[in-house]
């Protein structure tokens, strides 16, 4: 039995689709089962509730061999750590109590770099990895750079103003990955019952890009001008807090961006294993273009 958390999120839903297609026995933890597609809901076992709730985890982890773990940052948290190690502590206890053998978790690049010591969400995510791996399970941390799919949050800005923004410098080249490639790697690991131990699994996408590269490729794909505009850290934080994010979580997001701008995501060598197939141009054609142009 494979347990999937956050099954309606971008990564969780695409991972779940692959597991169901493979015919694997799957149990999901979801706050509202009605948000699952009918075809998926009929093919899996459902435990309703939060995967931060010990009682829910007791039901979900009983008899489970593997877990796909996603700790979604809570924009209302008063500390960044609360959304990662705080949220995941009941899971660490439940993994050990129920004898779960393997966990695949969404994490981040940066382990072993000086930048990761004060990198907000990344620092907290790496601490979460240590907590969960310390439960004695086999553990694979999917260590990712920035997601191409995060640009969907700027679809309206691209449509209305022809602009992409970030606090990261426009010429900083770094890896970007597509969520569909993360889901593919996650499903492959979850379906494999032979691995043990603790290991990071980098998912680096097909190439390194700068935001200037991204704006240029987006312009070519959309056939309209799109430019990159670097924004100040304070403007970046202010936009997040306007939409209800706490000061602590906005600061955590900015610290992550500043660490990336300092080269944190470039520290892992780009190997054949770490390089995943989806390039930005293809993702832009398949995902961003329909979102922007409707």
N, C-alpha and C positions, 0 to 999 in steps of 0.2 A: 504493500500500500504506500502510495506517494501522497503526501500532504502538500497542498499548494496554498500559500498565504497571498493576500492581496490579489485574488484571481480576476478582479474587474479592472485592475490597473493596467497600464500599457505593457509592462514586462510580464506581469502575472498572467494576463489574458492570453498573450501570444504563446507563452510557455505552456499554459494549460491546453490550448488548442493542439499543440504538437503532441502532448502526452495522450490526449484523448484519441487523436488520429492513430497513435501507435498501439492503441488498445490496452494501455496500462490501467491498472486499478488506481483510481484517484479519489481523494477526499479533499474538499476545499473548505477553508474558513472564510466566511464572508458575512459582513454585517447585514446585508439584505439580499436574500436568495433571489428576489425578483429581478435584481440587476444582472443576473447571469442569463445568457441566451438560452432559450428553451432547449436547443439541441445539446448544449453543454450540461445544463441542469439535469437533464434526463440520463446523462452518461456518467455522472459522478455522485459520490456521497457528499452531502452538504451538512456542515456544522455552522450554525448561525452565531454571530457574535464577533468580538474583537480578538485578534490573535495576541493581544497584550493581556488578556484575561486568563488567569490560571485555570479557572473552571472550564473554559472553552478549550484550552490546550489539553486538559486531561481527556476530554472527549475526542479531540481530534488526533492526538498522538497515540492513542491506544491501538496497538497492533501495527503501527506505522514503521516502515523500514527507512524511508527517506523523507526529507522535508525540503521544500523550496521556501526560503525565508527572505522576506522583504519587509524592512522597517521603514514605513513612510514617515518622513519628518513631519511633525505636528507644527503647523505654522503658529499655533497659539501657545507653544511651550515656552516656559520662562527660562529654560536652560537648554542648550543644544544637546547635552548629554541625555536629557530626559527622553528625547525622541529616538535614541539609539540604544545605549546600554540600559537606560531605565525601562524603556519599553520591552527590551529583549530579555531582561533578567528572569521573568517567569518562564520564558521558553527554555533558557539554559537549564533551569531546574527540572522542567518537564521532559526535556530530551533525555536527561540522565535517568529520571524516574521510570520512563517507559522503554528504555533500551533502544532508542532510535539509533540506527547505525550510521547514517550519512545525512549531511546537510549541505545544500548548495545555497549560497547567500549572495545577494546583491551588495557589492562593496565598492571600493574606489581605489584608484592608483595612489601611490604615495608612500607606502611602507618603506621605512629605512631612509627617507629623505629628510633633511632638516626642515624643509618647508611644511611637512606634515605635522610638525609639533604644534603649529598654530594655524590650522587650516579648516577650522569650523566643522562643517558637516563631515569632511574627510577624517579629521582627527577622531571625531565621535564614532564614525563608521568603523575605523580600524580598531578602536577599543571594543566595539560590539563584536567584531571578529574574534578577538582574544577571549571575550566572555563566552561566546558560543562554542568555540573550539575547546575551551577549557572544560566543557561538560563531558569530554571523552569521545565524542562522535568523530567519524571521518568528516573532514570539513574542506570544502572548496569555496573560496572567496572569489567571486567573479569581480575582478578589479578593473573598473572601467574609467575612461576619461569622460569628457562631456558627451552628452547624447545629441546626435543630430536632431532627434525628435523634440528636443527642448525648443527648437526654433519655431515649432507650431504655436508656442505662446506669443510669438511676434507676428503671426500671420496677418493680423489686422494692421499692425504697424507697416508691414511690408506692402500690404494692399493699398493703404491710404496714403502713406508718406514715402514709400520706396526706400525704407531704411531698416537696417539691422543694428542693434546696439548691444554693447557689453562693456564692463569695466576693464576687460582685458585688452591690451594693446592690439591694434589691427594687424601688425606684422608678426605677432607671436605665433609661430607654427607649432601645432600640437595635434595629437590624435583626436579623432571624433569617431564614435561608433553609432550604429543604427540599432534601435531596440530589437528589430527582428533578428539580428545576429546574436544579440544577448540571449534571446529566447531559444535560439537554435542550440547554442552552447549549453545553456541550462538544461534543456530537455535531454540532450545527449548524455550529460553527466547523471541526471536523475534516473535515466533508463539503464545505466550501467551499474551493476551491483558488485563489481570486482575491485573498486578502488578503496583505499584506506588512507589514514594519515591526514595531515593538514598541508594544504598547498594553496597558493594564489594562482588564479587562472586569468591572465590579462586578456581583455577583449578590446583590441585597439582600432578596429575598423580597417579600411583598406589603405589609408594614406594619412599623412600629416598635412594639415591645412591651417592657414591663418584666417581671421575673420575677413580680411581683404579678399582672400581667395574665395571664401564662401559667398561674399557679396557679388563678386564677379561671376561665379558659376550660376548663382541665383538669377542674376540679370540675364544671362544667356538662356537659361531654361525658361524663364518667364517671358522673355522677349520684351522686357521693359527695364529701365534703369533702377538698380537697387544699390545703395551705398552703405558703407559701414560708418557708424558714428560711435567713437569711444565716449562713454559717460563717466562722470566722476563716481567715486565710491559713495559719496553722500547722496547723489541722485539715485543711484542703484538701490540703496537702502530705503530711501524715501518712497520710491515706487512700491516696494514690497510692503512697507508699513501702511501705505494708503489702502492697500487691499487686505488689511487685517493681520498681517504677519507681525509677531512681537519684535521688539527691538533686538532681543537676544538671537532670535532665529534669522532676522535680516542680517545681523552682524556675522552670524555663522556662515551664511551664504556668501557674503562679501569676502570674508577671510578665505573661504575656499577659492573664490575667483582670483584673489591676490596671490595665493600660493600657486595656482595654475599659471598666472602671468609670470611668476618667478621661475617656472620651468619644472614644477613638480610632476606633471604628466609626461614629461619627456625623459624621465629617469629610467623607465623600463625599456630594454632593447626591443626593437621591432623584429621579432622572429616570425618564421612561417606559421608556427602554431598560434601566435598571438594575433596575427593579421587575419581579419575576417572579411568576407567577400564584398559587402555592400559599400561602394564608393559614394561620395556625397552627390555627385551628379545624378547617379541612378536613383538615390533616395529622394533627391529634389524632384525628379520627374515623377516618381511613384507616389510620393507622400505630400511634399510641400506644395507642389504646383496645384494639385486638386484642392488643397486647403485654402490657398490664396485666391485662386481664380474661380473656385466653386464649380 
